[in-house]
Amino acid sequence: MSPTPVTTNLPTEPATYSWEATDEEVAARYGVPIERILRFDLNTSPTPPEIAGRILAGGAFDAPLSEYPPSDYRRLVETAARVYGVGVDELLVGAGADEILDLIGKAFLPPGGVAVIPAPTYAMYRVVTEQRGARSMLVPRLGPESGWALDDAAVRAAAATADVVWLCSPNNPTALAEPEGAIARVLAGVAEDAGAAGRAPATVVLDEAYAEFVDRSLVELRLDHSNLVVIRTASKAYGLAGLRVGFAIARPETIARIAPYRPPGSVSTVSVTVVTEALADPAGMRANVARVDAERDRLAEALRAAGWNVGPSVTNFLLVDLGTRERAATVATQLLRRGLVPRTFPSGHPLAHALRLTIRDRVGNDRLIAAARELGR
Ligand SMILES: Cc1ncc(COP(=O)(O)O)c(C=O)c1O
């Protein structure tokens, strides 16, 4: 007799992140000089803080570049812990927030496990979940009329059987923070339900990649919830995406569960040195946040005046609803012809009819405004 057939429901392709075309691809495809290409798709900053150039020119780093980075990233950990107001044993360094997401997946998502994802949100939560052989449970967010807020009752209910809940506030790509109290309510509900069921609560991840733009963090909630992991990054407000530095913040016992998965030296010595100094002297970050504050309303108003439906934003990007997927695709192509690269969403995505656009500097934003005026509604 043949052995009992086993059906495994593994996808043939791993879930993957998808990027927009590179500068070189856009230049070649649309005949735009490469120096005219401006990226509106990555939620980064037009320039790094001035301190980065100074340190690189000085050539003095935390360790000789012939050696590996300090194994405990000590100075960076101490500085980041001070800046975020947590203990050194409550923080773990990774190669960008993205590596932190991956480490969290390894620590808390067993193959066959379940992760709750209020959708739409940052694409990597689903990628990490499914690459672990776990299942994504997508819980639709309330609509744009409700600020794309998470449905906290539905998230709580889904979390009752989940291993991980991926939260993001302010949320990418919807550009708004969760309503006051919503995340605390989810955490309290998850704890209560787990207590009643006699099981460990799901790990609740709160990605605060854009926290500096609202000058608000919920990191203090870790004190009551050891299942909370908050994520921060040097990529957004600090303007240092190319250095790849991110942080997990949680109670020491939770950090201790993530730490075994940390690879040796994934963050370069150059990155460690520059981000340590940028955190210690946040003038560059503040100037960047001030630039975004100054440009956000101007850009949004000008795009609205051109007939585009621009949603509210508290972040360094805008979400533009173009009504239909076809219109979004047409506008994206027209922008690319002008060397402006928007973030698009694939068909089937709840935002397939929209584009996400990074707020750049005045000159860059003016190119986008001029394009919107030409394209109209
Ligand atoms: C919500 C969110 N989390 C994490 C990341 C990745 O950040 P990092 O550059 O630190 O890996 C991004 C990048 O766009 C993001 O939007």
The ligand as a Tripos MOL2 file, in Angstrom:
@<TRIPOS>MOLECULE
LIG
   16    16     1     0     0
SMALL
NO_CHARGES

@<TRIPOS>ATOM
      1 C1          6.8420   50.7720    7.3820 C.3       1 LIG1
      2 C2          8.2210   50.4710    6.9450 C.ar      1 LIG1
      3 N1          8.9570   49.6460    7.6750 N.ar      1 LIG1
      4 C3         10.2130   49.3510    7.3180 C.ar      1 LIG1
      5 C4         10.7740   49.8570    6.1740 C.ar      1 LIG1
      6 C5         12.1740   49.4690    5.8150 C.3       1 LIG1
      7 O1         13.0440   50.2700    6.5490 O.3       1 LIG1
      8 P1         14.6040   50.0430    6.5310 P.3       1 LIG1
      9 O2         15.1610   50.9150    5.4560 O.co2     1 LIG1
     10 O3         15.0350   50.4810    7.8850 O.co2     1 LIG1
     11 O4         14.8540   48.5950    6.2780 O.co2     1 LIG1
     12 C6         10.0420   50.7200    5.3710 C.ar      1 LIG1
     13 C7         10.6280   51.2640    4.1310 C.2       1 LIG1
     14 O5          9.9870   51.8420    3.2990 O.2       1 LIG1
     15 C8          8.7360   51.0450    5.7680 C.ar      1 LIG1
     16 O6          7.9720   51.8510    5.0430 O.3       1 LIG1
@<TRIPOS>BOND
     1     1     2 1
     2     2     3 ar
     3     2    15 ar
     4     3     4 ar
     5     4     5 ar
     6     5     6 1
     7     5    12 ar
     8     6     7 1
     9     7     8 1
    10     8     9 2
    11     8    10 1
    12     8    11 1
    13    12    13 1
    14    12    15 ar
    15    13    14 2
    16    15    16 1
@<TRIPOS>SUBSTRUCTURE
     1 LIG1         1 GROUP 0 **** ****
